[in-house]
């Protein structure tokens, strides 16, 4: 065989015969498509007779690896990976609902989730009733003959409320209960073990844990995941391989990080509760929190790294506090990074919720959400103390 020309060598390069030794880290399958031996293999892969991949929008080994690991952690049968947490919510709703169907949803959810449900109601004729997720009876009263889903958060954003999931599942009967488990993670709580049908995460948060991906994941039984995967492919909701690989990397330290942030958050919450510049602290590890008994029951391994607190100065103290902490505990409109960060729900996660609704739910303009990281607890307390002492 003659030596190919340089353009052919370049265009067809990147391969070598010795690709058989297993690497210590999984490779990134950074490819748009997969080469097939012929039509017969295409038909076999499409039918499921042969395991394989065709096009990364439909599936990719990095997708499969991350989804399988999260499903195993959540004790689910299967999973599907999406381009963001909102992509995960979209995949669930689009695969389970049609015009005329009804959803019961927790009154206090991540603001964008509430906004998406309201948009489906406004534009696509899907009926939505928001009810108090702290009351299984309230959710049951909202149920109708056409109710197809109940959507709640295991630990609510930003009021850190812990739900009584078994009571909710019992109250909803044959209606599938979908749980956003982003704040708790399967290290602290596994909704499927308590009767949930589907669980989803903004995997950009704790599952990855390093603040460098945009990723979502859904897990549940095989039948439900078949529908979810169909939607992720059809609507282009799949994540890219690099994000999935980073998600898999983050999972390696998840148990260690969740243990650390839970221990730190408990100490920081106790410090804040005693500080004169703080009017109230919202953390289920505190006896003062309305969900404390449920947290003791359902979160025995820790309450996680998320807490909220109200400044004695109210909304007037938010800007000065953020300014004082900018170089140490920054204002970052996300959560669950390795570093400790602050957010302002009224202006970020719940900005699009009507003001009167936010305030009625307890999300005031002076509420601050603290995402506790793995940095030194003592340093975080010292930095918060110094800044709080300067808030007028």
MOQUINOR-V74749 format. One record per backbone hydrogen bond with DSSP energy under -1.0 kcal/mol. NH is the residue of the N-H (numbers start at 1). CO is the residue of the C=O. E is the energy in kcal/mol with one decimal. If there is no record, write none. Layout:
NH/CO/E, NH/CO/E
This chain:
9/5/-2.1, 10/6/-2.6, 11/7/-2.6, 12/8/-2.0, 19/17/-2.0, 30/28/-1.8, 31/29/-2.1, 34/54/-2.0, 42/38/-1.9, 43/39/-2.7, 44/40/-2.1, 45/41/-2.6, 46/42/-2.6, 47/43/-2.1, 49/44/-1.2, 50/44/-1.9, 56/32/-2.8, 58/55/-1.8, 59/55/-1.7, 64/60/-2.5, 65/61/-2.4, 66/62/-2.0, 67/63/-2.7, 68/64/-2.3, 69/65/-1.9, 70/66/-2.3, 71/67/-2.4, 72/68/-2.1, 73/69/-2.2, 74/70/-2.4, 76/71/-3.2, 78/220/-2.1, 80/218/-2.6, 82/216/-3.2, 83/237/-2.9, 88/84/-1.7, 89/85/-2.1, 90/86/-2.5, 91/87/-2.4, 92/88/-1.9, 93/89/-2.6, 94/90/-2.9, 95/91/-1.4, 97/93/-1.8, 100/125/-2.4, 101/98/-2.3, 102/146/-2.2, 103/127/-2.5, 104/149/-2.4, 105/129/-2.7, 106/151/-2.6, 107/131/-2.7, 114/110/-1.9, 115/111/-2.3, 116/112/-2.5, 117/113/-2.3, 118/114/-2.2, 119/115/-2.0, 120/116/-2.4, 121/117/-2.0, 122/118/-2.3, 123/119/-2.9, 124/120/-1.8, 126/120/-1.4, 127/101/-2.6, 129/103/-2.6, 131/105/-2.8, 135/132/-1.7, 139/135/-1.7, 140/136/-2.4, 141/137/-2.4, 142/138/-1.2, 147/144/-1.2, 148/102/-3.0, 149/102/-1.0, 150/176/-2.0, 151/104/-2.6, 152/178/-2.5, 154/180/-2.2, 156/161/-2.2, 160/156/-1.7, 163/154/-1.7, 165/163/-1.2, 168/164/-1.8, 169/165/-2.9, 170/166/-2.2, 171/167/-2.3, 172/168/-2.2, 175/172/-1.9, 178/150/-3.7, 179/198/-2.4, 180/152/-2.6, 181/200/-2.3, 185/181/-2.6, 188/185/-1.5, 189/185/-2.1, 193/190/-1.1, 194/191/-1.7, 195/192/-1.5, 196/191/-2.0, 197/177/-2.3, 198/177/-1.5, 199/219/-2.3, 200/179/-2.3, 201/217/-2.2, 203/201/-1.2, 204/215/-1.3, 205/202/-2.0, 208/203/-1.2, 209/205/-3.4, 216/82/-2.3, 217/201/-1.7, 218/80/-2.8, 219/199/-2.8, 220/78/-2.2, 225/221/-2.3, 226/222/-1.9, 227/223/-1.3, 228/224/-2.2, 229/225/-2.9, 230/226/-1.7, 231/227/-1.8, 232/228/-2.6, 233/229/-2.1, 234/230/-2.5, 235/231/-2.9, 237/232/-2.3, 238/232/-1.0, 244/240/-1.8, 245/241/-2.5, 246/242/-2.4, 247/243/-2.3, 248/244/-2.5, 249/245/-2.1, 250/246/-2.3, 251/247/-1.8, 253/250/-1.4, 254/251/-1.1, 257/253/-2.6, 258/254/-2.8, 259/255/-1.9, 260/256/-2.0, 261/257/-3.0, 262/258/-1.7, 263/259/-1.9, 264/260/-2.5, 265/261/-2.7, 266/262/-1.8, 267/263/-1.5, 268/264/-2.7, 269/265/-2.7, 270/266/-2.0, 271/267/-2.1, 272/268/-2.8, 273/269/-2.3, 275/272/-1.4, 278/275/-1.7, 279/310/-2.7, 280/310/-1.3, 282/308/-3.9, 286/283/-2.3, 289/286/-1.6, 292/289/-2.0, 295/291/-2.8, 296/292/-2.4, 297/293/-1.5, 298/294/-3.3, 299/295/-2.5, 302/299/-1.6, 307/370/-2.0, 308/282/-2.0, 309/368/-2.6, 310/280/-2.6, 311/366/-1.4, 312/277/-2.7, 314/311/-1.5, 317/314/-1.7, 318/315/-1.2, 321/317/-2.0, 322/318/-2.6, 323/319/-2.3, 324/320/-2.3, 325/321/-1.8, 328/325/-1.7, 329/325/-2.1, 332/342/-2.9, 334/332/-2.7, 341/371/-2.0, 342/330/-2.9, 343/369/-2.2, 347/344/-1.8, 348/344/-1.1, 350/345/-2.4, 351/348/-1.5, 353/350/-1.2, 358/354/-2.5, 359/355/-2.5, 360/356/-1.8, 361/357/-1.9, 363/358/-2.9, 364/362/-1.2, 367/364/-1.3, 368/309/-2.7, 369/343/-2.5, 370/307/-3.5, 371/341/-2.8, 372/305/-3.2, 374/338/-3.2, 380/376/-2.2, 381/377/-2.5, 382/378/-2.3, 383/379/-2.6, 384/380/-2.6, 385/381/-2.6, 386/382/-2.3, 387/383/-2.0, 388/384/-3.0, 389/385/-2.0, 390/387/-1.4, 391/388/-1.1
